[in-house]
Amino acid sequence: MNHDISFKHINKLAFPALVAGVAEPLLSTTDLAIVGNIEYDATESIAAIGIVGAFLSMLIWVFGQTRSGISSIVSQYLGANKLNEVKNLPAQAIVIVLGVSALILGLSYPFSKEIFELYNASGTILEYSVEYYKIRVFGFPFTLFTIAIFGTFRGLQNTYYPMVIALIGTVINIGLDVVLVYGVEGYIPAMYIQGAAYASVIAQIVMASISTVLLLKKTDIPLKFSLPFNSEIPKFIVMVLNLFVRTIALNVALYFGTSYATNYGDAYIAAYTIGFNLWLMGAFMIDGYSSAGNMLSGKLLGAKAYKTLVILGNRLITYGLLFGLFLAIVGFVLYQFIGRVFTKEPEVLEQFYNVFWIVLLMQPVCAIAFIYDGMFKGMGEMKYLRNVLLLATGLAFIPTLLFFDSLDYKLYAIWIAFFLWMIARAVPLIIKFRSKFLPLAQKA
């Protein structure tokens, strides 16, 4: 069987995935850019959105792992020409994850104040964090639902519909942000940070609705839950549990970063929040190639096309590195402009400009780590991904942060720790992939 891994085909999958991926962090980044330019408590509002964003990202990344589980199983069955055997799996997976997420939502809502106190939020920032979260959290189930459907589309080698859905959601979010945050004189009062939260929730509901329609109209995958459970559900649950533990390790790093930045002061957490959201945006842009690797690697593994799989890995590293370098160069060229998009506060800008160069230098390394993350997820290697991230967080990120923090490096300490963390994630994946599949490719 001929498997197309040409530059054209990879980019046909990667570009829509890139656009869809950027839309996810763009929801929070849009809130930051618009709220950061209000005249009333702008710095405190940015800080609150950053803290809530860190917590919500944790929840979404923990429970959003269904996308990778669904995509991996569907793509492997597609490659083996056995898709009919897993048609009922996506609906069953969605019911499971929504049930668990509803429980988490119910537990977190009444304790939102205590949760954000753990992030060292206090005073006005704590008040705004709780206010923003108690609205924004209602978009959480809709986000998870959309993510699961995106996983189904990915398994079917389709990144076009997720791109369309994400673009519509982003445009709605930006439009509502402007209207609800700033208000329309004589018609809609300015709602400031609450307006940003409502804009995000409405956008998430719209995205979930469109996802449902497209999946039912454009594919043969049903969304009606039925029993008995698919035979792959136990494998899916093990995948998600491994990714759950992995994501906890990931979020330990994110928690430490946000918590330490908050402790340094308002200007520091505001600057860190801007840098972090830009780093996330870069990560999701590179994730376009990661998504292509995810879909193609699962399909190739299902077809046992090991030689093609190795070639794919080599090509994706090249494309990812070039893309990472491109992002870094653009960031350096627009260095001053980027900061001023988000805030006019001199203290915040000073701290942001001090460390943003580290975020930019990380981009090529992030490219390798994220691309191999995607490929390993596509191949169902969730256990190894779990172990790599546990070791990277425990042996690279936390010791580095504690060491440089003790030297009073502040935001430098956080971003140096993130840089070494990414290196510790990338290198073991390359070694594992080549040691496992090069011998298989030679035998093929």
N, C-alpha and C positions, 0 to 999 in steps of 0.2 A: 504493500500500500504506500502511495506517495504522500508524504507529510510536508505541507508547505510551511517552511520557517524562513522564507525570504524576508528581506528588509521591508518590502512593501506589505507583506501579510502581517508581520510583527507590528508595524506601525499602524496598520488598519485596526488592530486590536488595542494597541497601546495608546493611540491618540484620544479616542473616545474615553478610555479608562482614565487617562490623565485629566481630561476635562471634568469627568464625574468626580474624580478624587479630589481635585482642587475645590470643588463646590462644598465638600464637607467642612474643612477648616474655614472656608470663606464665610460661612454663616457666622462664626464667632469673630472672624477678622473684620467683617463688615460692621458688626456691633461695636468693635473697638474703634474703628476709624470714625464712625459717626458719633458715638458717645464721647470719644476723646476730644471732640471739638465743640462740645456744649460749654456754656459759660458757667454752669452750676456744678461744682464738685467734679470736674472732669477727671482729675487724677484718681480720686477715690472710686469713681465709677469704672475707670479702666481696671484698677486693681481688683474690684469686685467681680467684674466679668472674667478676669484672668483666673481668679480663685475658683469660681463656679465652673468655668470652662475646664479647669484641671480635673475637678471632681466628676463632671459629666463625661469628659473624655474617658476617664477611668471606667465608668459604668458602661459606656458605649463600646469601648474596646474589649471589656470583659465579656459582655453579652453579644457583641457584634461578631464574635468569632464564628457564629453560625454561618456567616458568609463563606468563610474559608472551608468549613466542614462540608457544606452543601456543594460548593464549587468543586472541591476535590473529588467527591464521590460521583457527582453527575458527569464531570469531565472524563473520569476514568471509565465509567460505563459507556459514555459516548464513544471513546476510543476503541473499546472492545465490542462496539455495535450491540450493546445490550441495554439501551436507554429505557426501554419499556419496563425493565425490572425495578427501576427506582423512581418512577413517575409520581408515586404517592409520598415520597420521602420529604420534599420541601414543605408541604402542608403540615405534616406531622412535626417536622423540626420547628416550624414557626409557632405552632401551638405550645410546644415544650418551652421554648425560650420566652415567649410572651407570658406564660404562667409564672415562671421563675422571676422575670423582670417586674411583674406586677407586685410580687411579694417584696422585692427589694425596694421598689418605689414606695410601697405602703410603710415600710420600716424607716426609710430615710426622711420622708416628708416631715413628720413631727419632730425630728431631731436635727433639722437643718442648721439651727444655731450652733449646736454642739459640734456638728461635723465641721463647720467652717472655723470654729475656734481651734480645731486641731491643725488648721492651716495657718495658725497665728493671726487670724483676722480679729480685729477689735474695733470698737468705736463705730465711726461712720462706715468704714469698709465692711465691717461685719453686718451692719444693718442693711446696706445695699446688697451684700452677697445673699442674704436670706430672702430679701425682696425679689431679687432677680431669679433665684433658684426656684422659689415657690410658684413661679409662672412657667419658667423654662422647662421644668421637669415634666410637665404634661405632654411635651413633644417627644419624650423619651420612648414610649411604646411604639409610636408611629415611625420613629427613626429605626428602631430594631426591625420592625416589619419590613421597611424599605430595604434595609441592609440584607435581610434574608432573601428577598426577591432579587436583589442585585447579584447575590451568590448563585441563584438559579440561572440567571442570564449568563453569568460568567462560565458556569459549567457547560452551557450550551454554546460557548465560544461567541457570545454576543455582548459587546460593550457599547453598542450604539444606543440601545434603549436606556440603559442607566445614565448615559451622557445627556440624553434629551430630558430625562426626569430631573437630573441634578441641575441642569441649566435653568429649567423652568422654576425650580425651587429657589435657586440663587437670585434670579431676577425678581421674584416675588418678595423675597427677604429684603433685598436692597431697597426696593420701592417702599415697602411697608416701614422699614427702618427710618427712612427720611421723613415719611409722613407722621409716624407715631412718636418718634423721638423728639423731633423739632416742632411737630404740630402744624396745623393749617389755620392761620388766623381767622377767627370768626366761625370756624367749623369744628376743628379737632384740637383740643388742648395739648400742649407739649407734655409728653409722658416720661421723657428722659429714659432712665435705665429700664423702667417697666415697659416702655414702648418697644425697646430693643428685644426684650424677652417675648412679648406678644408677637412681634414680627417673625421671630424664629419658629415659634410654635405653629403659627398659621402656615408657614412655608413647609414645615415637616408634615403637616396633615395633608396638604395638597400633593406633596411628593408620594406619600403612601397611597393616596387615592389613584393617582396616575399609574403608579407601579402595578396596582391590582388590575386595572383595565388592560394595560399592555400585556401583562403575563397571560391573562385569560383570552385575549383577542389574538395574540400573535404566537402563542406556543400551545403545545398539547398538554402542558403541565397543569393539573387541577389544583385549586386552592381549598377544595372541600376536604375536611379532615375525615379520615376513615380508618377503621381497624380491620384486621390486626396490624400491628406495627411492621414496617418494612424490615427485612432481615439485616439491612445495613444500619438501622437505628442504633444498635449497641456500639458499632464502630464509630458512628457519628458522635455519640455521647462521649466516648473515650477521647476522640479528637478534640471535642469542645472542652472537656475537662483538662486535658493537657494544655490547651491554649488558654484556658482559664487561669491555671497556675502560672503559665508564662506571662500572661497579662498582669497578674498580681505583681510579679517581679518587675515588669515594665513600669507599673504605676507606683511602685515603691520609689523608683528613680524619679518619676515625675512629681511625686509627693514631696520628696526631699528637696527637689529644685524649687518648687513653689513655696514650701514652708521656709526654707532658708532665705529666699529672696524677700518674702513678706517680713521676715524678722529684721532684715537690713534697713527697712524703712519704706515709706510710700513711693518715693521716686524709684527705688530699686525694683519693687514688685511691679510697678507700672512699666518700667523699661524691660524687665524680664518677660512680662506678659506679651509685649509687642514682639520681642525677639523670638519668643517661644511660638507664637502664632505664625510668624514668618517661616520659622524652621519647620513647623507642621505643614505649611503650604508647600514648601520645597519638597518635603517628604512625600506628600500626596501627589505632587507632580511627577516625581521619580516613580511613584507607585503605578504610573501608567505602564511602564515596562515591567514592573513587578507583577502587575495583573496579567499582562501578556504571558509572562513566564509561568504564572499560576495556571492559566488555562491550558497552554500548550504542553507544559510538563506533565500535567495530569493525563491529558489525552495521549501523549507519547508513551507514558508509562503503561497506560491501559493497553496500548497497541504493542508494547515491548519493543519499541523502536529506540534502543539505547544509544546507537551511534548518532542518530539525529538529535537525541536529547543532549548529548555532550556538546554537539555543535551549537545547539540553541543556547546552552549555558555560556559558551565563549562569546557568542554574538551579543547576548544581552548585557554581559559585563562591559563590552566595548561601547555599546549604545548608552548604557547607564552612566559610565564614566564621562563620556562626551557631554551628556545632558547635565550632569552634575557640575562640570567645568563651566558650561554655558550659564547655569544659574548663578554660580559664584561670580563670574565676570559681570553679568548684568547687575548683581547686587553691589559690586564695587563701583561700577560706573554711576549708579543711581544712589550711592551711599547716603548723601545728605538729604536728598529728596524723599527717600523712603521713610526716614524718621519723621519728617514734617507732615507726611500724610496722616499719621496717627495722633500726633500731639504737637502743641506749640509750647508746652511747658519746658523752660530751659533746663531745669534739674533732671527731668525725665530724659530729655534728648541727650544730655551729657552722658548719663549712665548707659543709654542705649548705644550711642556712638562708640563708647569705650570698648564694648564687647561684641558688636555686631560682626566684626571681621572674623571672629572665631566661628560664628554660625555659618558664614559663607565658606570658609575653608573646609568645613565638615562635609559639604555637599557631595563631592566625589566619593568619599568613604561611605556616606549614607546610601549612595546609589548602589554600591555593591551589596551592602547589608540588606537593603529593602528588596532588591531583585532576587537575591537568594532566599530571603524570607518567603517571597511569593512562590518561588519554584518548590521549596520544601513543603509549603502548605498544599500546593497542587498535587504533590506526590504522596501526601498523607503522612509526612515525617514530623508529626506534631510533638512527639516525645523528645526528639533530638532538639527541636526548636526550644522546647521548654527548658531543657538542661542548659543549653547555651546561654539563654537569657538569665537564668538563675545565677550562673557563674559570672556572667558579665556584670550583673548588678552587685552581687556580693563581693567579688574580688577586684573589680575595676572601678565602677561608679562610686560606691559609698566610700571606700578608702581614699580615693582621689579627692572627693569633695571634702571629707573631714580633714585631710592633710592641708589642702590649700586654704580652706576656711580658717584653720588654726593660724595661718600666716596672714589672715585678714585680707584675702584676695577678693572676697565678696562675689560679685557676679562673675568675675574671672574664674573663681573656684567652681562655680556651677557649670559653666560652659566648657571648661577644660575637662571636667568629669564626664560630661556628655560626649565630648570628642573621643576620649579613651574608651568609653562605653560602646560607641559605635564600632570602633576598631575591634574590640573584644567580641562583638557580635558577628562581624563580617568574616574574620580569618577562619574560625572553626568551620563555618558553613562551606567555604571554598574547599578546604581540606577534605571534609566529609564527602562532598559531592564528587570530587575528582577520584578519591580513593574507592568509592563505591561503583561509579558508573564507567570510568575509563576501562577497567578490566572487562566489564560486560559489553562495552562497545567494541572492544578488540575481538571478542568471541563471536560477535554478531556477523 
